[in-house]
């Protein structure tokens, strides 16, 4: 980790503190472009917006996907006060961002929450492969063999 990484992480932590002071969950994030300049920053607004998806990582991933060309996105780093949740990690992956630096891990965060955080939902599947693959097959430019049963 570089001195710049630590400086940008401290800014993410400042954004998290400001979020908490404003009545929202304490999470903050920023994007730093390939040239080392801050491109955008945000904090959690899930309470203020009454939107469970208003995580700063998700908002910044959406911004990056919309505003950055692929090469710039690939060279941009997200700094965030906590390891991105599954929802945010998926958005980051799809945004083209290739590096995330975080302060608290998900395990460390869970240890700071009473009861360890939210219960995980029960997931069931996969199911109905032959039917479910029809709208997907070919969308990504690759046809799957008719006898394929793996994802």
Long-range contacts (C-beta under 8 A, 24 or more apart in sequence): 1-101, 4-32, 4-36, 5-79, 5-101, 8-32, 8-38, 8-77, 8-79, 8-101, 9-79, 9-81, 9-101, 9-102, 9-103, 11-38, 11-41, 11-79, 12-41, 12-79, 12-80, 12-81, 12-103, 13-81, 13-103, 15-41, 15-42, 15-43, 15-56, 15-81, 16-43, 16-44, 16-81, 16-82, 18-43, 19-43, 19-44, 19-45, 19-56, 22-48, 23-47, 23-48, 24-48, 26-81, 27-55, 27-56, 27-57, 27-80, 27-81, 27-82, 28-56, 28-80, 28-81, 29-56, 29-57, 29-60, 29-78, 29-79, 29-80, 29-81, 30-60, 30-78, 30-79, 30-80, 31-60, 31-63, 31-64, 31-76, 31-77, 31-78, 31-79, 31-97, 32-76, 32-77, 32-79, 33-72, 33-75, 33-76, 34-72, 34-75, 34-76, 39-64, 39-68, 39-76, 40-64, 40-67, 53-87, 55-84, 55-85, 55-87, 55-88, 56-80, 57-84, 57-85, 57-88, 57-89, 57-91, 57-92, 57-100, 58-87, 58-88, 58-91, 61-88, 61-91, 61-92, 61-94, 61-95, 61-97, 62-91, 62-95, 64-95, 64-96, 64-97, 65-91, 65-94, 65-95, 65-96, 68-96, 70-96, 73-97, 73-98, 74-98, 77-101, 82-106, 82-109, 83-109, 126-151
